[in-house]
Structure formats: structure tokens, C-alpha cells
Amino acid sequence: MKSAIAALALAAAALGATSLAPAAAATTSVDPARSGCVTYPEFKKVKNGMTKNQVARIFGTNGKLEASSEGGGYKFEIRGYNGCTQYSYVTVSFTNGRVDGKYQAGL
């Protein structure tokens, strides 16, 4: 089950990655105009078992619902968040409202 969630998280990240510039063009400076964005230190604070509300407090945003599914007594959800650096993105997967995986690109 967790491998399916990880695959969904990677797929969601890949959807956001279709407009990425080559790695050499990426920058690591934080853009102060991007309010509600996620930094790498914030990303590292998120741990398995945290609730969606705890993640929202750390990130300063609820993010965007990328995918969801429900069945067999489980509710799966993947939320996407903009990173604070250009071309960066974060996905967090939740099972029954609790973190069970996270992925970042470009933070």
C-alpha cells in the first residue's frame, strides 16, 4: 500500500516537473515574494504520523490537493506545496489524515 502512495507522490511531483528548466538554470535563493512557500528546513520538520493541521502550521499553507482516494477503511491524499526556490516543489502523502511520506524537488 505504501509503495502505491509513494508512486502517486512521485507522479504528482512529475506533473509539476513538466515545466522545469534544466538543472543548471535552477537557483537556490529564496524568493521573498513567494508567501506560503516551503523551505528545506520546514520540509525536514515534517515527520511520519503528523496530522494535516500540523503540516499546515509548519508550511504556513494547506497546499493543493493533487490526488485522493478512499476505500477499505483508508483515505489517501496527496497534497502539493510550492517551494520557496525557483522550480521547487513538495508533495506530502497522507493516510487517514496522517503523514506517511514526503518528497521534495529543488529545495
N, C-alpha and C positions, 0 to 999 in steps of 0.2 A: 504494500500500500504506500509506504514512504517513497519507494522508487518512482511510483506514478506521480506523486506530488512533486518530487524533485524534477521529473521530466516536464511537468506543467510549468514549474518555476523557470526552467531553462527556456521553454518555448515562449513564455511571456517576455522574458528578457530578450530573446531573439527577435520578437516582434518589435520591440523598441530599438533594437540594434540595426534595423534596416537602413537608417539614415546616418549611421556612424561614419565619421571621416576616418581616414587611415590613422593608425596609432601615432604616427609621427606628428600629426597635426593636433592631437589631443593636448589639452592643457591641464595642469593640476592646481591652478589657482582657483580660489573660492570666489564666486561671483556674488557680491553682496546684494544684488538686485533680485536674487532668486530666493524669495522668502518661502518658508515651508519646505526647504530642500534638506537633504540628508547629508551629513558629513561622515567621514570614515570613523571618527571617534564615536559618533552616535550609533552608527551601524554596529560597531563592536559591542555596544551596551546591550543589544537585543539578544536574549537567550531563549533557548527552547523552553516552552512551558509558560512564557509570558502571555498575558491577555492582549487583545487588540487595543484596549484602552491604554495599557502600559506602553505599548509600542507607539501609539499616537502621541502620548505625552513626551516620549523621548524624541521622536521625529518632528513634533510640532505640527503634524498633519495626519489626516486619516488615509491619505494616499488615494489611489484609484483602484476600484475593483476590476481586476483583469480577467478572472475566471472563478467560477464557483460550481459546486456540485453537491448533491445530497443523496444519501441512500445508506441503507443498512445501519441506521443509527449514527452515521457520521455526516458531518457537514464540512466540506473542504472549501477553502477560499484562498485565492492568491491576490495580494494587493501590491500595486506598483507605486513607487515613490521616485520623484526626481532627485538626483544627486546635486550637490552644490557646485560641482565642477562641470565644465562643458562636456557633453556626451556621456555623462554618468547616469546610472540608473540602479535602483534597488528593488528587489522583489522579496516579499515575505509570504510564506505559506502558513496557513492556519488549519488545524483540525479541531473541530468543536470549539472554536474561538481562542485556541491557544497556539502559539508559535511552534511549528515543527520543522522549519527550515528557512534559510535565508540565502540570498545571492546578491552580489553586487558586481557592477562592471564600471570601471573608470573612476572610482572614488580615490 
